[in-house]
């Protein structure tokens, strides 16, 4: 794998992690200001942000779909494999963020 792809993988991981942690924490501040329980809302926000963190990390859905299409229909399997690896890396970042949030709020996120 080339060096640029490794850098993109690392960025994907941390973008997903940042979207999850940042979005959950900022959203829980909003819940606190409105008088709602912040940890409960952090739990709910983390559940709903999971898929969006992955989409944000891979740069939107259209690039991913076009790369997968190119791999399937044009025989460019390396592009398809790279895109799958990026999606898995983004999932890893989102899952790591969920574990950090679970540790922070001491509740299990279902």
N, C-alpha and C positions, 0 to 999 in steps of 0.2 A: 504494500500500500504506500502511496505517496505521502509525503510530509504534509501537504496541504489538506489531504483528507483526514489525517489524524487530528489536525488543528480544528477542523470542522466538527469532528466527532466530540472533541472536548467542549467546544462551544455549545453544541447541541445539548449535551448533558447539563451544563451549568445554566443554560437558558431555561430549560424545563424546571430545574431546581429553583431558580430565582423566581420564575412566574408563580410556582406553587407557594413558596415560602412568603414572598412579598405580597402576593394577592391575598393570601390567608391572613397575614398579620395586619395589613392595611384594612381589609374588610372587617376584621375583629375590632379594630379601633372605631370604625363606624358603628358597629353594634354597641360598643361601650358608650359612645356618645349618645346614642338613642335609648340607653337604659336596658339593653338586652344583654344576656350573658355572653361575654366575648369568646370564651373557650368553646361553647356549644356552636356558636356561629363560625368559629375558625374550623371546627370539624366539618360543618356543612359546606363551607366554602371550599375547603380542600377536596372534598368529594366531587363537587361540581367543576372545579378547575382542572381536574386531572387530565381530561382529554384535550382541553384547550392549551394546556402547557405543552403537550406533545406536538400539537399543531403549530404552536408558536415557535417551538424549537426547530422544527424541520423547515420553517419558512413558508408555511401555508400549504394547503392541500394540492393546489394545481401543479406545483413543481414535482411533488412526490408522485402524483398520478401520471404526469407526463414521462417521468423517468421510468416508472414501472411499465408504462405502455411501450416505451422505446425498448425496454429489455425483453418484453414478451413478443412484440410484433416485428421488431427490426433486428432481433437477435443480439442486442447489445447487453449481454448478461452481466457484464461488469458494472454497468450503471445500475442495473436492477439490484445487484448484490449490495452495492454501496448504499443505495436508498434504504434497503431493508436494514442494514447495519445502523444507519442514522436513526431510523425509527426505533429500533431496539435500544439505542443509546439514549434517546429522548425518554423512552419509557423507563429506563433505569434512573434517569435524573428525577423524573416525577415520583417514582417509587421511593427513592432516597429521601425526597422532600416529605413524602407522607410519613416515613419512619421518623424523621426529625420532628414533624408536627405532633405525631403520637407521643414521642418522648417529651415534648414541651407541655402538652396539655394533659398528659397522663390518662388518656382515653384511647380506646381502640377505634380506628376509623374503619368502618365496614364498607 
